[in-house]
Amino acid sequence: MVSVSALAVDPVSVFGVPFGPPAEPALLLPVALATLAGCGLGTLSGLVPGLHANNFALLLAAAAPRIAVDPLLLGAAMLAAGIVHTFLDIVPSLALGVPDAAMAVSALPGHRLVLQGRGREALRLSAAGSGLAILLALALAFPVTWAMLRLAPLLSQWFPLVAAVVLLALLATEPSHRARLAALLAFALATGLGLFVLPLSLSGPLAGSVLAPLFGGLFGAPVLLDALGGDGVPAQADAQFAMAPIDLATSGVAGGLSGAAVGYLPGVSAGVAATLSLPAVPARSELRGYVVATSGANTSTAVFALFALIALGSPRTGVLVAVDDAGVPLVLPVFLSVVVAASAVGFVLVGLLGDAAFRLVASLNQRRLVLSVLALLAVLSVVFAGAAGLAVFAMATLVGLIGPRLGARRVYLMGVLLGPLALRAV
């Protein structure tokens, strides 16, 4: 049998990016099976609130030395899970985080569409944004990475300044001085939380990761708490797009390009990419364009981060950190095939599983459902970080609640990673 790891020899390059030889025909079946398994994991993590493809990837990386599976097959499964997750994580966000109608003005645009009965359309707009971003990322990845190979040393040397520019660019999108002050306070709180929590070495029964309670508290629990008093998901109308094709394309390209801009920078999340893309979203399609652009940025960042790992040797996402830790050979032909296949699976599943999720959630008691999901987040905190993970989860939830209460968008909570990275580089 041909070893998958044998693909790592005699690499060639495109635009200076290591590409590697074409895959052996005998490897197509094991890689395809690994990709399907990863798609299953990404579907589970995408639909279960608080669970992320990062969690599964870290578990696979921890188990890698003890299981007789070629590392590249593990890498294919991890990458497929990460890509599918970027398509499907919109589903629980829309179905579970729906606030009371009185809060609709301050709700996320996706939630506002759900409250208007346009949730099914929002799901498909999200899938379209991610699909467009994949096409754009695959077209631009090689030339953009060629440029980043030359810029990387400069960006690394001046990273604190780069981080400051990113923060200033975000602040420039705010409508008032009050909003900018709130954003700075939220960023400072998140930075302080990161400085305290990230150095901790916590381990749970299955794996060690402080990120599970940290991100669950910052971005999951606050949205659920805001939804406690809501009436749940109202009846949803048809899935027909109420958005001009040109606006859809413009928003998708904006999200894809913003993912290219930040996919190579440590500590800069897809949420930052999404926010930076918003000025390009046509005003007449603001709500729908936001959904398209943010989904596109999320998926695009995952693809460009893959190229950052292969070309720069620097993992930018939790999934790719696990790929790196597991010693997976970085063979781009296999990885690109996995990205295309997983994207196709994710695109199809968004509508099918999203519609089913709306029907299921609408039939359940909103308060009990939200409390159950909050309990699940707490359990996952213990599973990945032990009893101390609950304390981290509680602190992160408090910071995640305070920021929006000050009037800041949740994107500034990414300071939990960006702030400490910038300060350590000073």
C-alpha positions as CSV (number, residue, x, y, z in Angstrom):
1,M,0.0,0.0,0.0
2,V,1.3,3.5,-0.8
3,S,1.9,5.7,2.2
4,V,0.1,9.0,2.2
5,S,3.1,10.6,3.8
6,A,5.2,9.7,0.8
7,L,3.5,12.6,-1.0
8,A,5.7,15.0,1.0
9,V,8.9,14.3,-1.1
10,D,10.2,16.2,-4.1
11,P,8.0,19.3,-3.8
12,V,7.5,21.8,-6.6
13,S,6.1,25.3,-6.1
14,V,3.7,27.7,-7.6
15,F,4.4,31.4,-7.1
16,G,7.0,30.2,-4.6
17,V,4.4,28.4,-2.5
18,P,5.4,24.7,-1.8
19,F,2.9,22.6,-3.8
20,G,4.1,19.0,-3.9
21,P,3.6,16.3,-6.5
22,P,0.1,15.0,-7.5
23,A,-1.5,12.4,-5.4
24,E,-1.1,8.7,-6.2
25,P,-4.3,7.1,-7.4
26,A,-4.1,4.5,-4.7
27,L,-4.4,7.3,-2.1
28,L,-7.7,8.7,-3.5
29,L,-10.0,6.4,-1.5
30,P,-8.3,6.7,2.0
31,V,-8.2,10.5,1.6
32,A,-11.8,10.6,0.4
33,L,-12.9,8.5,3.4
34,A,-10.9,10.8,5.8
35,T,-12.5,13.8,4.2
36,L,-16.0,12.4,4.7
37,A,-15.2,11.6,8.3
38,G,-14.0,15.1,8.8
39,C,-17.2,16.5,7.2
40,G,-19.1,14.5,9.8
41,L,-17.1,16.0,12.6
42,G,-17.5,19.5,11.2
43,T,-21.2,19.0,10.9
44,L,-21.5,18.0,14.5
45,S,-19.3,20.9,15.7
46,G,-21.1,23.4,13.5
47,L,-24.6,22.4,14.7
48,V,-23.7,22.0,18.5
49,P,-23.3,25.4,20.2
50,G,-20.1,25.8,22.0
51,L,-18.4,22.9,20.2
52,H,-15.8,23.8,17.6
53,A,-13.9,22.0,14.9
54,N,-10.8,23.1,16.9
55,N,-12.0,20.8,19.8
56,F,-12.1,17.7,17.5
57,A,-8.8,18.6,15.9
58,L,-7.1,18.9,19.2
59,L,-8.5,15.5,20.3
60,L,-7.2,13.9,17.0
61,A,-3.8,15.6,17.5
62,A,-3.6,14.2,21.0
63,A,-4.5,10.7,19.9
64,A,-2.3,10.7,16.8
65,P,0.8,9.1,18.5
66,R,-1.4,6.2,19.7
67,I,-3.4,5.3,16.6
68,A,-2.1,3.5,13.5
69,V,-3.4,6.1,11.0
70,D,-1.2,8.0,8.5
71,P,-0.8,11.6,9.8
72,L,-2.0,13.1,6.4
73,L,-5.3,11.2,6.8
74,L,-5.7,12.9,10.2
75,G,-4.9,16.2,8.6
76,A,-7.4,15.7,5.9
77,A,-10.1,15.0,8.5
78,M,-9.1,18.0,10.6
79,L,-9.2,20.3,7.6
80,A,-12.5,19.0,6.3
81,A,-14.0,19.5,9.7
82,G,-12.8,23.1,9.9
83,I,-14.1,24.0,6.4
84,V,-17.6,22.4,7.0
85,H,-17.8,24.2,10.4
86,T,-17.4,27.6,8.7
87,F,-20.4,26.8,6.6
88,L,-22.7,25.4,9.4
89,D,-21.9,27.5,12.4
90,I,-24.4,30.0,11.2
91,V,-27.2,27.5,12.0
92,P,-27.1,27.5,15.8
93,S,-26.2,31.2,15.8
94,L,-29.5,32.0,14.0
95,A,-31.7,29.3,15.5
96,L,-30.7,29.6,19.2
97,G,-29.5,33.2,19.7
98,V,-32.7,34.9,18.7
99,P,-33.5,37.8,21.1
100,D,-36.7,39.3,22.2
101,A,-38.4,41.3,19.4
102,A,-37.9,44.5,21.5
103,M,-34.2,44.0,21.1
104,A,-34.3,43.6,17.3
105,V,-32.7,47.0,16.6
106,S,-29.5,46.0,18.5
107,A,-29.5,42.4,17.4
108,L,-27.1,41.0,14.9
109,P,-28.3,41.4,11.3
110,G,-28.8,37.6,10.9
111,H,-31.1,37.6,14.0
112,R,-33.0,40.5,12.6
113,L,-33.7,38.6,9.4
114,V,-34.9,35.6,11.5
115,L,-37.3,37.9,13.4
116,Q,-38.6,39.1,10.1
117,G,-39.3,35.5,9.1
118,R,-36.4,35.5,6.6
119,G,-34.1,33.0,8.4
120,R,-34.2,30.4,5.6
121,E,-33.1,33.1,3.2
122,A,-30.3,34.1,5.7
123,L,-29.0,30.5,5.8
124,R,-28.7,30.4,2.0
125,L,-27.2,33.8,1.8
126,S,-24.6,32.6,4.3
127,A,-23.9,29.5,2.1
128,A,-23.6,31.7,-1.0
129,G,-21.1,34.0,0.8
130,S,-19.0,31.1,1.9
131,G,-19.1,29.5,-1.5
132,L,-18.1,32.7,-3.3
133,A,-15.3,33.2,-0.8
134,I,-13.9,29.7,-1.5
135,L,-13.8,30.4,-5.2
136,L,-12.1,33.7,-4.7
137,A,-9.6,32.3,-2.1
138,L,-8.6,29.4,-4.4
139,A,-8.1,31.9,-7.3
140,L,-6.0,34.4,-5.2
141,A,-4.2,32.1,-2.7
142,F,-1.0,31.6,-4.7
143,P,-0.3,35.2,-5.7
144,V,-1.4,36.6,-2.3
145,T,0.9,34.0,-0.5
146,W,3.7,34.9,-2.9
147,A,3.4,38.5,-1.7
148,M,3.1,37.5,2.0
149,L,6.2,35.5,1.8
150,R,8.0,38.7,1.1
151,L,6.1,40.8,3.6
152,A,6.1,38.3,6.5
153,P,9.4,39.3,8.0
154,L,8.4,43.0,8.0
155,L,5.0,42.2,9.5
156,S,6.6,40.1,12.2
157,Q,9.1,42.8,13.1
158,W,6.4,45.5,13.3
159,F,3.5,43.3,14.6
160,P,2.5,45.7,17.4
161,L,2.1,48.5,14.8
162,V,0.2,46.1,12.5
163,A,-2.1,45.2,15.5
164,A,-2.6,48.9,16.2
165,V,-3.5,49.6,12.5
166,V,-6.0,46.7,12.6
167,L,-7.6,48.2,15.7
168,L,-7.7,51.7,14.2
169,A,-9.3,50.3,11.0
170,L,-12.0,48.7,13.1
171,L,-12.6,52.0,15.1
172,A,-12.9,53.8,11.8
173,T,-16.0,51.8,11.0
174,E,-17.7,53.1,14.2
175,P,-20.4,55.7,13.8
176,S,-19.6,58.0,16.8
177,H,-16.9,58.9,19.4
178,R,-19.0,57.2,22.1
179,A,-19.0,53.9,20.1
180,R,-15.2,54.2,19.6
181,L,-14.7,54.7,23.4
182,A,-16.9,51.7,24.1
183,A,-14.9,49.6,21.6
184,L,-11.6,50.6,23.2
185,L,-12.9,49.6,26.7
186,A,-14.2,46.3,25.4
187,F,-10.8,45.6,23.7
188,A,-8.9,46.5,26.9
189,L,-11.1,44.2,29.0
190,A,-10.6,41.3,26.5
191,T,-6.8,42.0,26.4
192,G,-6.7,41.9,30.2
193,L,-8.6,38.6,30.2
194,G,-6.2,37.1,27.6
195,L,-3.1,38.2,29.6
196,F,-4.5,36.4,32.6
197,V,-6.0,33.3,31.1
198,L,-3.8,32.3,28.1
199,P,-0.6,31.5,30.2
200,L,-2.6,29.1,32.3
201,S,-1.9,25.4,31.7
202,L,-5.3,23.7,32.1
203,S,-6.3,20.2,31.2
204,G,-9.6,18.3,31.3
205,P,-10.5,14.6,31.1
206,L,-10.1,14.5,27.3
207,A,-7.7,17.2,26.4
208,G,-6.0,20.4,27.5
209,S,-7.3,23.6,26.0
210,V,-8.1,26.9,27.7
211,L,-9.6,28.2,24.5
212,A,-12.8,26.1,24.8
213,P,-14.1,27.9,28.0
214,L,-12.5,31.2,26.9
215,F,-14.3,31.4,23.5
216,G,-17.5,29.7,24.8
217,G,-17.7,32.4,27.5
218,L,-16.8,35.4,25.3
219,F,-18.9,34.6,22.2
220,G,-21.4,31.9,23.1
221,A,-22.9,32.4,26.5
222,P,-23.6,36.2,26.2
223,V,-25.7,35.7,23.0
224,L,-27.6,32.9,24.7
225,L,-28.2,34.9,27.9
226,D,-29.6,37.7,25.7
227,A,-31.9,35.2,24.1
228,L,-33.3,33.9,27.4
229,G,-36.3,36.3,27.4
230,G,-37.0,35.8,23.7
231,D,-40.0,34.1,22.1
232,G,-37.9,31.8,20.1
233,V,-37.9,31.3,16.3
234,P,-41.1,32.7,14.6
235,A,-42.5,31.1,11.5
236,Q,-40.1,31.4,8.6
237,A,-41.1,32.3,5.0
238,D,-39.7,30.9,1.8
239,A,-35.9,30.9,1.0
240,Q,-36.0,33.1,-2.0
241,F,-33.3,35.8,-2.2
242,A,-34.5,39.4,-1.7
243,M,-31.1,40.7,-2.7
244,A,-29.8,41.9,-6.1
245,P,-27.3,39.5,-7.6
246,I,-24.7,42.4,-8.0
247,D,-25.1,43.1,-4.2
248,L,-24.6,39.5,-3.4
249,A,-21.5,39.2,-5.5
250,T,-20.1,42.5,-4.1
251,S,-20.7,41.4,-0.5
252,G,-19.2,37.9,-1.2
253,V,-16.1,39.4,-2.8
254,A,-15.7,41.9,0.0
255,G,-15.8,39.1,2.6
256,G,-13.4,36.9,0.6
257,L,-10.8,39.7,0.1
258,S,-11.0,40.7,3.8
259,G,-10.2,37.1,4.7
260,A,-7.1,37.3,2.4
261,A,-6.1,40.5,4.3
262,V,-6.1,38.9,7.8
263,G,-5.6,35.2,7.2
264,Y,-1.9,35.5,7.6
265,L,-1.9,37.6,10.8
266,P,-1.7,35.9,14.2
267,G,-4.5,36.8,16.6
268,V,-6.7,38.4,14.0
269,S,-10.0,36.6,13.6
270,A,-12.4,36.1,10.8
271,G,-14.7,38.5,12.8
272,V,-12.1,41.3,12.2
273,A,-12.1,40.4,8.5
274,A,-15.8,40.5,8.4
275,T,-15.9,43.9,10.0
276,L,-13.3,45.3,7.7
277,S,-15.4,44.2,4.7
278,L,-18.6,46.0,5.8
279,P,-17.8,49.4,4.2
280,A,-17.9,47.6,0.8
281,V,-21.4,46.1,1.5
282,P,-24.1,48.0,-0.6
283,A,-26.2,50.1,1.8
284,R,-29.5,49.0,0.1
285,S,-28.7,45.4,1.1
286,E,-27.2,46.1,4.5
287,L,-28.7,43.2,6.5
288,R,-28.3,40.6,3.8
289,G,-24.9,41.9,2.7
290,Y,-23.7,41.6,6.3
291,V,-24.6,37.9,6.4
292,V,-23.0,37.2,3.0
293,A,-19.8,39.2,3.9
294,T,-19.3,37.7,7.4
295,S,-19.8,34.2,6.2
296,G,-17.5,34.7,3.3
297,A,-14.8,36.2,5.5
298,N,-15.1,33.3,7.9
299,T,-14.5,30.7,5.2
300,S,-11.9,32.7,3.3
301,T,-9.8,33.2,6.4
302,A,-9.7,29.4,6.9
303,V,-8.3,28.9,3.4
304,F,-5.7,31.6,3.5
305,A,-4.6,30.4,7.0
306,L,-3.9,27.1,5.4
307,F,-1.6,28.7,2.9
308,A,0.0,30.6,5.7
309,L,0.8,27.4,7.4
310,I,2.3,25.8,4.3
311,A,4.3,28.8,3.1
312,L,5.2,30.4,6.4
313,G,5.1,27.4,8.8
314,S,2.8,29.4,11.1
315,P,-0.6,28.0,12.0
316,R,-3.2,30.8,12.4
317,T,-6.3,28.8,13.5
318,G,-7.0,26.2,16.2
319,V,-7.5,23.5,13.5
320,L,-4.2,24.2,11.9
321,V,-2.4,24.3,15.2
322,A,-3.6,20.8,15.7
323,V,-2.5,19.8,12.2
324,D,0.9,21.2,13.0
325,D,1.1,19.4,16.4
326,A,0.1,16.1,14.8
327,G,3.1,16.3,12.4
328,V,0.9,16.2,9.3
329,P,2.9,16.4,6.1
330,L,1.9,19.6,4.4
331,V,0.9,18.4,0.9
332,L,-1.1,21.1,-0.8
333,P,-2.7,19.0,-3.7
334,V,-4.4,16.8,-1.1
335,F,-5.4,19.7,1.1
336,L,-6.9,21.7,-1.8
337,S,-8.9,18.6,-2.8
338,V,-10.2,18.4,0.8
339,V,-11.1,22.1,0.8
340,V,-13.1,21.7,-2.4
341,A,-14.9,18.6,-1.3
342,A,-15.7,19.8,2.2
343,S,-17.0,23.2,0.8
344,A,-19.4,21.3,-1.5
345,V,-20.7,19.3,1.4
346,G,-21.0,22.3,3.7
347,F,-22.8,24.3,1.0
348,V,-25.5,21.6,0.5
349,L,-25.9,21.0,4.2
350,V,-26.6,24.6,5.3
351,G,-30.0,24.7,3.8
352,L,-31.0,21.1,4.6
353,L,-29.9,21.1,8.2
354,G,-30.7,24.7,8.8
355,D,-34.3,24.4,7.8
356,A,-34.6,21.3,10.1
357,A,-33.0,23.2,13.0
358,F,-35.5,26.1,12.6
359,R,-38.4,23.6,12.8
360,L,-36.9,21.8,15.8
361,V,-36.1,24.9,17.8
362,A,-39.6,26.4,17.0
363,S,-41.2,23.3,18.6
364,L,-39.2,23.6,21.8
365,N,-39.4,25.8,24.8
366,Q,-37.0,28.7,24.2
367,R,-36.0,29.2,27.8
368,R,-35.3,25.5,28.5
369,L,-33.4,25.1,25.3
370,V,-31.2,28.1,26.0
371,L,-30.5,27.0,29.6
372,S,-29.6,23.5,28.3
373,V,-27.2,24.9,25.8
374,L,-25.6,27.1,28.5
375,A,-25.2,23.9,30.6
376,L,-23.5,22.2,27.7
377,L,-21.0,25.1,27.3
378,A,-20.2,24.7,31.0
379,V,-19.7,20.9,30.6
380,L,-17.4,21.4,27.6
381,S,-15.4,23.9,29.7
382,V,-14.8,21.2,32.3
383,V,-14.1,18.5,29.6
384,F,-11.3,20.6,28.0
385,A,-10.0,22.6,30.9
386,G,-11.0,20.8,34.1
387,A,-12.8,22.4,37.1
388,A,-10.8,25.6,36.6
389,G,-12.3,25.9,33.2
390,L,-15.6,26.8,34.8
391,A,-13.9,29.9,36.4
392,V,-12.5,30.8,33.0
393,F,-15.9,30.4,31.4
394,A,-17.5,32.6,34.0
395,M,-14.9,35.4,33.6
396,A,-15.1,35.2,29.9
397,T,-18.9,35.4,30.0
398,L,-18.7,38.5,32.2
399,V,-16.4,40.2,29.7
400,G,-18.5,39.1,26.8
401,L,-21.6,40.6,28.4
402,I,-20.0,43.9,29.5
403,G,-18.6,44.8,26.0
404,P,-22.0,44.9,24.2
405,R,-23.6,46.5,27.2
406,L,-21.1,49.4,26.8
407,G,-22.2,49.6,23.2
408,A,-19.3,47.8,21.6
409,R,-19.5,45.2,18.9
410,R,-18.4,41.7,19.8
411,V,-15.6,41.9,17.2
412,Y,-13.5,43.9,19.8
413,L,-13.4,40.9,22.1
414,M,-10.8,39.4,19.7
415,G,-8.5,41.5,21.8
416,V,-8.3,38.4,24.0
417,L,-5.7,37.1,21.5
418,L,-4.5,40.1,19.5
419,G,-3.8,42.3,22.6
420,P,-1.5,39.8,24.4
421,L,0.3,38.9,21.1
422,A,1.0,42.6,20.4
423,L,2.2,43.3,23.9
424,R,4.5,40.4,24.0
425,A,6.1,41.5,20.7
426,V,6.8,45.0,22.1
